[in-house]
Amino acid sequence: MKKKLFQNPPLFLITLFLTGILLGGAALKIPAATVTPISWQDAFFTAVSAMTVTGLAVVDTGTVYTMLGQTIIMILIQVGGLGIMTFAVIVFLMLGRKIGFKERLIIQQALNQNAVGGIIRLAIQLMIYSILIELFAVMLLSTVWVPEMGWKDGLFFSLFHAVSAFNNAGFGLLSDSLVSYVGNPMVNLVISALFIFGGIGFTVLVDLFRSSSIRRWSLHTKLMVSGTLVINTFAMIYIFFNEFANPATLGSLELDEKIWAAYFQAVSPRTAGFNSIDIAAMDDSSLLFIIILMFIGAGSASTGGGIKLTTFIVILLATVAFFRRNTEIHMFDREIRQEIIFKSLAIAMSSVLFIIAALSIMTHTEDGADFLPIVFETVSAFGTVGLSMGLTPELSDMGKYVIMTVMFIGKIGPLTLFFSIAKPDQRKIKYPKADVLAG
C-alpha cells in the first residue's frame, strides 16, 4: 500500500491532507481548545477550512476558540498554505535524510512545478521567504494592535493575521473580519500585501527576488505580475463606482475610506477571504463580479485557490487567437505550448462541472436560503476564499459536508483528484481524423 502511494503522487498528497485534517479536527475537539464545547462536525469543518486555507467558519474563531485553539488553527493554516511536503523537506534535511527521486516527484506535484530539477532548493527558499515575510508583517501590524491590546494579545493578534493573510486563509479573530479597520492604512496595506504576495505564487516570488530585470523573468512571472496589476486595478475601479452610493457599504464612508475599502475588497476575493465592508450588503452586480474573481483565483504554486489567473489568461489568449485565425498563442515573445492550453481548458471545465454538481446538491440541502448566497458560498469554498454572505453559520449538517468536500477539492484541484484515481491511456492506436460541427 505504501509503495502504491509513492507511485501515485496525487493520491499520496490527498492522503497527507486528509491525515492533517483528521489530526487537526481531533486537536480542536480538545476541551482546552475551545471556550465552550463544539461538535465534532464543527471541529472538522474548521480543520478542513484551515488546512485548505479557505477561512469559512461555522463558529466565531475569536470568541469560541481559546488561544490554544487559535494556535492550532494557525498551524493548520501554515501547513496547508505552504504545503505538507515543504515542511517534510525541512525535517528530512534537519535529520540528515536523503530525499529520493520518488519524494521529489511528490514535492513537484505539491508545488505544482513542471520539472523535478531544483525542487528541493525551491522548497527551502519558499520556507525562508515565507517566514521572513510573515515576521516582517508581524512587526508592522503590531504597531497598530499592541497599543490597542497590549504586548501579549497584540503580538498574537498580529501573528495570527499575518499567517492567515500570507497563506490566503481569511481567518480572523474579529467577528466582523476587518470592517472596524476599513480606513486604517497600515492594516489595509500590510494585510493586502501579504495575501497578494502569497497569492502571486512562490515561483514568482523567487523570480522577483532573484532579478529586478523584467527581461530575465520567466513567462509565467510576466503573466502573473501583469495579470495581477490589470485585474486588481479593474476590480478596484468597478467596486468603487458600483458601491459608491450604497449606504450599507461605501456610501456612508469618507472619501479616503471609500478608496481604501474599494481597494481592499477588490484584491481580497481572489482567495484572501478578508473583508472590510459588509459583503451581504453589496449590490448584486458587485457580488456577481466577486464570484467571478473567486472562480479565477490566485496564481499557480501559491497559497490561493481557484482555477488560477494564468489558466484564465491562457484560455482568454486562446479565444483571442481563434478569433484572429491564429493556431499559435504568443505572449511576451514566447509561444505557449499546446499542452498548457489543453490543461487550462481541462482545469476550467472540470471546475465548472464540479461547482455545478455541488450547487445542485446545495440547492436541495439549503432549500430555505436564497440562490445567490448559495452560489457565493459554493464558489468561495471552491476558490478557498472564505468570503461569505452570512450563510456559513446557517448551513445544514448535509450542507456543511458538501462545503467541506468543495473546500478540499478546491485546494487539491480537480485534476489532482482525477489523476489520483484515473489510469493513463496506454493505447498506441491512432484513428482517422474527422470533423465535428461546433458553434
C-alpha positions as CSV (number, residue, x, y, z in Angstrom):
1,M,0.0,0.0,0.0
2,K,2.8,2.4,0.9
3,K,4.6,1.6,-2.4
4,K,1.4,2.2,-4.3
5,L,1.0,5.6,-2.6
6,F,4.6,6.7,-3.5
7,Q,4.0,5.6,-7.1
8,N,0.9,7.9,-7.2
9,P,2.0,11.4,-6.1
10,P,-1.6,12.9,-6.3
11,L,-3.0,10.1,-4.2
12,F,-0.2,10.5,-1.7
13,L,-0.8,14.2,-1.3
14,I,-4.5,13.6,-0.8
15,T,-3.8,11.1,1.9
16,L,-1.4,13.5,3.6
17,F,-4.0,16.3,3.5
18,L,-6.7,14.0,4.9
19,T,-4.4,12.9,7.7
20,G,-3.7,16.5,8.6
21,I,-7.4,17.3,8.7
22,L,-8.2,14.4,10.9
23,L,-5.4,15.3,13.3
24,G,-6.4,19.0,13.3
25,G,-10.1,18.2,13.9
26,A,-9.2,16.0,16.8
27,A,-6.9,18.7,18.3
28,L,-9.7,21.3,18.0
29,K,-12.0,19.0,19.9
30,I,-9.7,19.1,23.0
31,P,-11.6,20.9,25.8
32,A,-8.7,23.4,26.3
33,A,-9.0,24.4,22.6
34,T,-12.5,26.0,23.0
35,V,-14.3,28.3,25.4
36,T,-17.5,26.2,25.1
37,P,-17.7,22.6,23.7
38,I,-18.2,22.3,19.9
39,S,-19.5,19.3,17.9
40,W,-17.1,17.0,16.0
41,Q,-18.7,18.3,12.8
42,D,-17.8,21.9,13.6
43,A,-14.3,20.9,14.7
44,F,-13.6,19.1,11.4
45,F,-15.2,21.8,9.4
46,T,-12.8,24.3,11.0
47,A,-9.9,21.9,10.3
48,V,-10.8,21.5,6.7
49,S,-11.2,25.2,6.3
50,A,-7.8,25.9,7.9
51,M,-5.9,23.2,6.1
52,T,-7.4,24.2,2.7
53,V,-6.7,27.9,3.7
54,T,-10.3,28.9,3.0
55,G,-11.5,30.8,6.0
56,L,-15.2,29.8,6.1
57,A,-16.2,29.4,9.7
58,V,-19.3,27.9,11.3
59,V,-18.4,29.3,14.7
60,D,-16.7,32.6,15.6
61,T,-12.9,32.0,15.7
62,G,-12.2,34.8,18.1
63,T,-14.7,34.0,20.8
64,V,-15.3,30.2,20.6
65,Y,-11.7,29.1,20.4
66,T,-9.1,29.8,23.1
67,M,-5.6,30.9,22.4
68,L,-4.6,27.2,22.1
69,G,-7.4,26.5,19.6
70,Q,-6.4,29.6,17.6
71,T,-2.8,28.4,17.6
72,I,-3.9,25.0,16.3
73,I,-5.8,26.8,13.5
74,M,-2.8,28.9,12.8
75,I,-0.6,25.9,12.5
76,L,-3.1,24.1,10.2
77,I,-3.2,27.3,8.0
78,Q,0.6,27.4,7.8
79,V,1.0,23.7,6.9
80,G,-1.9,23.8,4.5
81,G,-0.7,27.0,2.8
82,L,3.0,26.2,2.4
83,G,2.3,22.5,1.9
84,I,3.0,19.4,3.9
85,M,5.8,18.3,1.7
86,T,7.6,21.7,2.2
87,F,7.7,21.0,5.9
88,A,8.7,17.4,5.2
89,V,11.7,18.6,3.2
90,I,13.0,20.8,6.1
91,V,12.5,17.9,8.6
92,F,14.3,15.5,6.3
93,L,17.2,17.8,5.8
94,M,17.5,18.5,9.6
95,L,17.6,14.8,10.2
96,G,20.2,14.3,7.5
97,R,18.0,12.0,5.5
98,K,18.4,11.8,1.7
99,I,15.5,12.9,-0.4
100,G,15.0,10.4,-3.2
101,F,13.5,10.7,-6.6
102,K,10.1,9.5,-5.5
103,E,9.9,12.1,-2.8
104,R,11.0,14.7,-5.3
105,L,8.1,13.7,-7.6
106,I,5.7,14.2,-4.7
107,I,7.2,17.6,-3.8
108,Q,7.0,18.6,-7.5
109,Q,3.3,17.6,-7.5
110,A,2.7,19.5,-4.3
111,L,4.3,22.7,-5.5
112,N,2.7,22.4,-9.0
113,Q,6.0,22.5,-10.8
114,N,6.8,21.3,-14.3
115,A,10.2,19.8,-13.6
116,V,11.9,17.9,-10.7
117,G,15.2,19.8,-11.1
118,G,15.8,22.4,-8.3
119,I,12.6,21.4,-6.5
120,I,14.4,21.0,-3.1
121,R,16.1,24.4,-3.4
122,L,12.7,25.9,-4.2
123,A,11.1,24.3,-1.2
124,I,13.8,25.7,1.1
125,Q,13.6,29.1,-0.4
126,L,9.8,29.0,-0.1
127,M,10.1,28.3,3.6
128,I,12.7,31.0,4.2
129,Y,10.8,33.7,2.3
130,S,7.5,32.9,3.9
131,I,8.9,33.1,7.5
132,L,10.7,36.4,6.8
133,I,7.7,38.0,5.1
134,E,5.4,36.9,7.9
135,L,7.7,38.1,10.7
136,F,8.2,41.5,9.0
137,A,4.4,41.8,8.7
138,V,4.0,41.0,12.4
139,M,6.3,43.9,13.2
140,L,4.2,46.3,11.2
141,L,0.8,45.1,12.4
142,S,2.0,45.2,16.0
143,T,2.3,49.0,15.7
144,V,-1.5,49.0,15.4
145,W,-2.6,46.2,17.7
146,V,0.0,46.2,20.5
147,P,-1.1,49.7,21.6
148,E,-4.7,48.6,21.5
149,M,-4.4,45.2,23.1
150,G,-1.2,45.1,25.0
151,W,2.0,43.1,24.2
152,K,0.7,39.6,24.6
153,D,-2.6,39.8,22.8
154,G,-1.4,42.4,20.3
155,L,1.6,40.3,19.2
156,F,-0.5,37.1,19.0
157,F,-3.2,39.0,17.1
158,S,-0.6,40.3,14.7
159,L,1.0,36.9,14.2
160,F,-2.4,35.1,13.6
161,H,-3.5,37.7,11.0
162,A,0.0,37.7,9.3
163,V,-0.1,33.9,8.9
164,S,-3.7,33.9,7.8
165,A,-3.2,36.7,5.3
166,F,0.0,35.4,3.7
167,N,-1.5,31.9,3.3
168,N,-4.7,33.4,1.9
169,A,-6.7,31.8,4.6
170,G,-9.1,34.7,5.6
171,F,-9.4,33.5,9.2
172,G,-9.7,36.5,11.5
173,L,-10.1,36.9,15.3
174,L,-12.8,39.7,15.0
175,S,-16.4,38.8,14.3
176,D,-16.6,41.5,11.6
177,S,-13.3,40.5,9.9
178,L,-11.6,43.8,9.3
179,V,-14.6,46.1,9.0
180,S,-13.6,48.1,12.0
181,Y,-10.2,48.9,10.3
182,V,-11.8,49.9,7.0
183,G,-9.9,53.2,6.9
184,N,-6.6,52.1,8.6
185,P,-3.8,52.5,6.1
186,M,-1.4,50.1,7.9
187,V,-3.9,47.3,8.3
188,N,-5.1,47.7,4.7
189,L,-1.7,47.8,3.1
190,V,0.0,45.1,5.2
191,I,-2.8,42.6,5.1
192,S,-3.4,43.1,1.3
193,A,0.3,43.0,0.6
194,L,0.5,39.6,2.4
195,F,-2.2,37.9,0.5
196,I,-1.1,39.4,-2.8
197,F,2.4,38.1,-2.2
198,G,1.1,34.8,-1.0
199,G,-1.4,34.5,-3.9
200,I,1.0,35.5,-6.7
201,G,2.9,32.2,-6.3
202,F,6.1,31.0,-4.8
203,T,7.9,30.6,-8.1
204,V,7.1,34.2,-9.0
205,L,8.4,35.4,-5.6
206,V,11.6,33.6,-6.2
207,D,11.9,35.0,-9.7
208,L,11.3,38.6,-8.4
209,F,13.9,38.2,-5.6
210,R,16.5,36.8,-8.0
211,S,16.3,39.5,-10.6
212,S,14.8,43.0,-10.8
213,S,15.2,42.9,-14.6
214,I,11.8,42.2,-16.3
215,R,13.6,40.7,-19.3
216,R,15.0,37.9,-17.1
217,W,11.6,37.0,-15.6
218,S,10.0,33.8,-16.8
219,L,6.9,34.0,-19.0
220,H,4.8,32.7,-16.0
221,T,6.1,35.6,-13.8
222,K,5.4,38.2,-16.5
223,L,1.9,36.9,-17.0
224,M,1.2,36.8,-13.2
225,V,2.6,40.3,-12.5
226,S,0.9,42.0,-15.4
227,G,-2.4,40.0,-15.0
228,T,-2.5,40.8,-11.2
229,L,-2.0,44.5,-11.8
230,V,-4.7,44.6,-14.5
231,I,-7.3,42.6,-12.8
232,N,-6.8,44.3,-9.4
233,T,-6.9,47.8,-10.9
234,F,-10.1,47.0,-12.9
235,A,-11.7,45.4,-9.8
236,M,-11.0,48.4,-7.6
237,I,-12.5,50.8,-10.1
238,Y,-15.5,48.6,-10.7
239,I,-16.3,48.2,-6.9
240,F,-15.6,51.9,-6.2
241,F,-18.1,53.2,-8.7
242,N,-20.6,50.4,-8.3
243,E,-20.8,50.7,-4.5
244,F,-20.1,54.4,-4.2
245,A,-23.7,55.4,-3.3
246,N,-24.6,52.2,-1.5
247,P,-25.2,53.4,2.1
248,A,-24.6,49.9,3.5
249,T,-21.1,49.6,2.0
250,L,-19.2,52.6,0.7
251,G,-21.9,55.2,0.8
252,S,-21.6,56.1,4.5
253,L,-17.7,56.3,4.4
254,E,-15.5,59.3,3.9
255,L,-13.7,59.6,0.5
256,D,-10.4,58.2,1.7
257,E,-12.2,55.3,3.5
258,K,-14.1,54.6,0.3
259,I,-10.8,54.3,-1.7
260,W,-9.3,52.0,0.9
261,A,-12.4,49.8,1.1
262,A,-12.7,49.6,-2.7
263,Y,-9.1,48.7,-3.0
264,F,-9.2,46.1,-0.2
265,Q,-12.4,44.4,-1.4
266,A,-11.1,44.4,-5.0
267,V,-7.9,42.4,-4.2
268,S,-9.4,40.2,-1.5
269,P,-11.8,38.0,-3.5
270,R,-9.0,36.2,-5.3
271,T,-8.7,33.7,-2.4
272,A,-7.9,36.0,0.6
273,G,-11.2,35.9,2.4
274,F,-10.9,39.1,4.5
275,N,-13.5,41.8,4.2
276,S,-13.6,45.5,5.3
277,I,-17.2,46.1,4.3
278,D,-20.4,44.0,4.7
279,I,-20.3,41.5,1.9
280,A,-24.0,40.6,2.1
281,A,-25.0,44.3,1.7
282,M,-23.2,44.7,-1.6
283,D,-25.1,45.2,-4.9
284,D,-25.9,42.1,-6.8
285,S,-23.8,43.1,-9.7
286,S,-20.8,43.5,-7.3
287,L,-21.5,40.1,-5.8
288,L,-21.5,38.5,-9.3
289,F,-18.2,40.2,-10.1
290,I,-16.7,38.9,-6.8
291,I,-17.9,35.4,-7.7
292,I,-16.0,35.6,-11.0
293,L,-12.9,36.8,-9.2
294,M,-13.2,34.0,-6.7
295,F,-13.5,31.5,-9.5
296,I,-10.4,32.8,-11.3
297,G,-8.4,32.7,-8.1
298,A,-4.7,33.4,-7.4
299,G,-1.5,32.1,-9.0
300,S,-0.2,28.6,-9.6
301,A,2.1,27.2,-6.8
302,S,0.6,29.8,-4.4
303,T,-1.4,29.6,-1.2
304,G,-4.5,30.6,-3.1
305,G,-7.1,28.6,-4.9
306,G,-9.5,29.0,-7.9
307,I,-8.7,27.9,-11.5
308,K,-5.6,30.2,-11.3
309,L,-5.0,33.5,-13.0
310,T,-2.6,32.1,-15.6
311,T,-5.2,29.5,-16.5
312,F,-7.7,32.2,-17.1
313,I,-5.2,34.2,-19.1
314,V,-4.2,31.3,-21.3
315,I,-7.9,30.5,-22.1
316,L,-8.5,34.2,-22.9
317,L,-5.5,34.3,-25.2
318,A,-6.6,31.1,-26.9
319,T,-10.0,32.6,-27.5
320,V,-8.5,35.8,-29.0
321,A,-6.1,33.7,-31.1
322,F,-9.0,31.7,-32.5
323,F,-10.9,34.9,-33.5
324,R,-7.8,36.1,-35.2
325,R,-7.4,32.8,-37.1
326,N,-4.1,32.0,-35.3
327,T,-3.2,28.5,-34.4
328,E,-0.4,29.6,-32.0
329,I,-0.5,31.7,-28.9
330,H,2.2,34.3,-28.4
331,M,2.9,36.4,-25.3
332,F,6.0,38.4,-24.4
333,D,7.8,37.0,-27.4
334,R,7.2,33.4,-26.3
335,E,4.9,30.7,-27.6
336,I,2.6,28.9,-25.2
337,R,2.7,25.1,-25.7
338,Q,-0.5,23.4,-26.8
339,E,-0.2,21.1,-23.8
340,I,-0.7,24.1,-21.5
341,I,-3.8,25.2,-23.4
342,F,-5.4,21.7,-23.1
343,K,-4.5,21.6,-19.4
344,S,-6.1,25.1,-18.9
345,L,-9.3,24.0,-20.7
346,A,-9.4,20.8,-18.6
347,I,-9.0,22.7,-15.3
348,A,-11.7,25.3,-16.2
349,M,-14.2,22.7,-17.5
350,S,-13.7,20.3,-14.6
351,S,-14.0,23.1,-12.2
352,V,-17.2,24.4,-13.7
353,L,-18.7,20.9,-13.8
354,F,-17.7,20.3,-10.1
355,I,-19.3,23.6,-9.0
356,I,-22.5,22.8,-10.9
357,A,-22.7,19.4,-9.2
358,A,-22.1,20.9,-5.8
359,L,-24.7,23.7,-6.4
360,S,-27.3,21.1,-7.5
361,I,-26.8,19.4,-4.1
362,M,-26.7,22.7,-2.1
363,T,-30.0,23.9,-3.5
364,H,-31.6,20.9,-2.0
365,T,-29.8,20.9,1.3
366,E,-30.2,24.6,1.8
367,D,-33.7,25.0,0.4
368,G,-34.5,27.8,2.8
369,A,-31.7,30.0,1.6
370,D,-31.7,32.3,-1.5
371,F,-29.9,31.1,-4.6
372,L,-27.2,33.9,-4.7
373,P,-25.8,33.3,-1.2
374,I,-25.6,29.5,-2.1
375,V,-23.7,30.3,-5.3
376,F,-21.5,32.7,-3.5
377,E,-20.8,30.2,-0.7
378,T,-20.0,27.3,-3.1
379,V,-17.7,29.3,-5.3
380,S,-16.0,30.8,-2.3
381,A,-15.4,27.3,-0.9
382,F,-14.1,26.0,-4.2
383,G,-11.8,29.0,-4.6
384,T,-10.7,28.6,-1.0
385,V,-11.6,32.2,-0.5
386,G,-13.5,32.3,2.7
387,L,-15.8,35.2,1.9
388,S,-19.5,34.6,2.8
389,M,-22.8,36.4,2.7
390,G,-23.5,35.0,6.1
391,L,-24.7,31.6,5.1
392,T,-21.8,29.6,6.7
393,P,-23.1,29.5,10.3
394,E,-26.6,28.7,9.0
395,L,-25.6,25.7,6.9
396,S,-27.4,22.4,7.5
397,D,-25.5,19.3,8.5
398,M,-25.5,18.0,5.0
399,G,-24.6,21.4,3.6
400,K,-21.5,21.5,5.9
401,Y,-20.3,18.2,4.5
402,V,-20.8,19.4,0.9
403,I,-18.9,22.6,1.6
404,M,-16.1,20.7,3.3
405,T,-15.9,18.5,0.2
406,V,-15.8,21.5,-2.0
407,M,-13.1,23.2,0.0
408,F,-11.0,20.0,-0.1
409,I,-11.4,19.6,-3.9
410,G,-10.8,23.3,-4.4
411,K,-7.5,23.1,-2.5
412,I,-6.0,20.0,-4.1
413,G,-7.6,20.8,-7.5
414,P,-10.0,18.7,-9.6
415,L,-7.1,17.5,-11.8
416,T,-5.2,16.2,-8.9
417,L,-8.2,14.2,-7.8
418,F,-8.8,12.8,-11.3
419,F,-5.1,11.9,-11.7
420,S,-5.2,10.1,-8.4
421,I,-7.9,7.7,-9.5
422,A,-7.6,7.6,-13.3
423,K,-5.2,5.4,-15.2
424,P,-3.3,6.9,-18.1
425,D,-4.4,5.8,-21.6
426,Q,-1.8,3.3,-22.8
427,R,-3.3,2.7,-26.2
428,K,-1.0,3.3,-29.2
429,I,-3.7,3.1,-31.8
430,K,-4.3,6.2,-34.0
431,Y,-7.7,6.8,-35.6
432,P,-8.5,8.7,-38.8
433,K,-9.4,12.4,-38.2
434,A,-12.9,13.6,-38.7
435,D,-14.7,17.0,-38.3
436,V,-17.4,17.8,-35.8
437,L,-19.7,20.8,-36.2
438,A,-19.1,23.3,-33.3
439,G,-20.8,26.6,-32.6
